[in-house]
Every structure is written in structure tokens, then in C-alpha cells.
Amino acid sequence: MLSVLSRWYKERFSDPQAVTLVLILAGFALAIYFAGGLLAPLLIALVLAFLLEWPVAQMARVGINRTAAASLVLVLFIGLMLLITFGLVPSIWKQGVSLIADLPSMIDKGLITAQSYINQYPQFVNPSQLDNMVEEIKKMLDTQHLLDIGKQLLGYSASLLVVMVYAILIPLLVFFFLKDKDQLIRGSKRFFPTNRDLARKVWNEMHQQIFNYIRGKVIEIVIIGVVSYIFFAFMDLRYAALLGVLTGLSVLIPYVGATLVTLPIALVAFFQWGVSPEFGYLMIGYGIIQALDGNVLVPLLFSDAVDLHPVFIIAAVLIFGGLWGVWGVFFAIPLASLVKAVINAWPVPETEQLALNNEAVAKSKV
């Protein structure tokens, strides 16, 4: 057994470039896992600077000073975020509070409907099951229980002071990352091993893919959110803005997100209209939006960025989401693509490479 492991290790890690790549990836993973909370402003600023680098580079290419370009791009970005925060968030918050206030009456209506179905078809559902369900719902609607859930969702560290510090630190960090990009990259290289050609190869493969993915995901969120809101508003569905935002954000979790957000949409529509033509039209329209997203919008936005099987995408969402929460879910596909790029770039032993070449030749003859 030890001889097998030793032979495998020599075959896979005989190249110093491979060892360097493993050390770099392990170092970054450990730093994020154990110090992610402390490094959160830095990581957020790095992501934002990565996204804003393209317009800054384009402006610098036409002769605009990089400092001026970074300042202008950052001011426009902050203005857009403030417009969204003060224009959209209050409406969503108001609808969310209204939904929570209406939740008891919606539950009562649902229980009355369920009781009527039980009376009509007692052979399928036991009335005692409904009583047990009512007790569980009452526990969930208990005020203290809701407060506890709210504390868990918001987190005890999400104080006003922390938000204010982040609001100051992150824009400053983004500005300096954009302004002094080349200087910071040159300074950071001395902390990495010199034999990093394999790591550089992986980064070159991933750089454009990550940018295309994040850009495409932002565009997808905006398009799906806006289209869903317009459709919900046209149907006069209650909480249209809130449900539209939830539908847009649901694309962050491939396959699973659309399934999860369907439940609140269906429940709100059912409690508003019951089993009626309006309910059917809404669900059909919502299904069309999801179908167009999966079959038209996603292929257009991510044709060059993602080439992963759905099984690997779902597995990546579960694994990285479990490790790093919301950020892990958002970057699950880029991280999965990174794993794939590492596997593709990893040095292959000569015997295995020869077998692969022979297999390729055999397939070409067929």
C-alpha cells in the first residue's frame, strides 16, 4: 500500500511547478477559511477592483491618467450603488414588512383551504395531521422565534459601526487597488516562489473566465429581476418588487435557486387569487421566464465562461457554499472552473500521456 502511494506521489508531484501550485492554492484557501471574517473588506475590495479594472484600463488606453480614471469609475459606481440603495431597498423593505404582517392571515386562509380539501377527501389526509401542522406553524409564528431567526440572519456582528467602517474602508481599498495595480502586483510577487509557471498558466486560463462569469451573472440578475418585476406588476401580484428581486437573486444558485424562489411566488399568488385563471397565467408566465433564462440568456452570457456539467455545478454550490456561505455560493462556478483548470494544467506522467495519445489515435481512426 505504501509503495503504491509513494509511486503515485512521485508521478504526480515530481514536478516542482506542481508543488508550487498546490502551496499557493492551499495558502489562499487556508487564509480565506480561517481569516475570512477579518479579511472580508479586503476580499470585497479585491472583487470590486477586479470588476472595475476593465473600464479603468480602457480609459487609460485612450490617454486618461490612471488616477483620474480610477476616481471617475469609482465615483460612478458609488453613485449607482447609492441610487439602488435609496431607490430600491426602501420599497423592498416595506413590502417585506407587509408580507410578514400579512403572513398570519395568509396562513389562516391556507389552513381553511386545506381543511375544506380534507373534508372532501378524508381518505387521503388524516385530520390529525392537519392539527399537528397547525401547531408547528404556530410555533414558527411565535414572536420570539421570529426574532431569533432574524438575529441569526442578520448576525450579531452586523452592527451600524461595522457597516460604517466597511463603507469607508472598501471604497478606499478599491481606489488604491485600481490606481496602484501594477505597483501592488510587482510588490506581491516577491512573496511567491519563483518557479510559478504552472500557476501563471492556470491564472491566465481563469482570468478571463472569472471576469466573464461575474459580469454575465450581474447582467443576468438585473435582466431576470427587472423582467420578473414587470411581469408581476402587470399581473398586479402583491409584493411584486420583493418577489422580483428574489427571482433575480435566485440565479446566484444554479438550478436550486429557481426551485426555491418558486415556492413563495406560488404561495403569494395562491393566497391572493386562489385556484383561478390568474394563478395559472402567473405560473405559466413565470415558467416562461425561467425557461428563457436557462435556454437563451445563460447560453448567450456564459457560452465562453462556463463549460461544466450540471452535476459538478450543483456539487460546487453545496461544497463552497458550506465553506464560505453566500460568497461561496456566488463564486461556486468560478471556483469549480479553477479546479478544472488545475486538473487540465497538471503535469501528466509519461506513461499516462502515452496511453491517452494512443487512445486519441484509435478514436480518430474509427
PyMOL commands that set and color helices and strands:
alter all, ss='L'
color gray80, all
select helices_A, chain A and resi 2-13+16-35+40-61+66-87+89-120+127-140+143-154+160-179+181-191+197-234+240-252+256-273+277-302+310-330+332-345+350-365
alter helices_A, ss='H'
color red, helices_A
deselect
rebuild
show_as cartoon
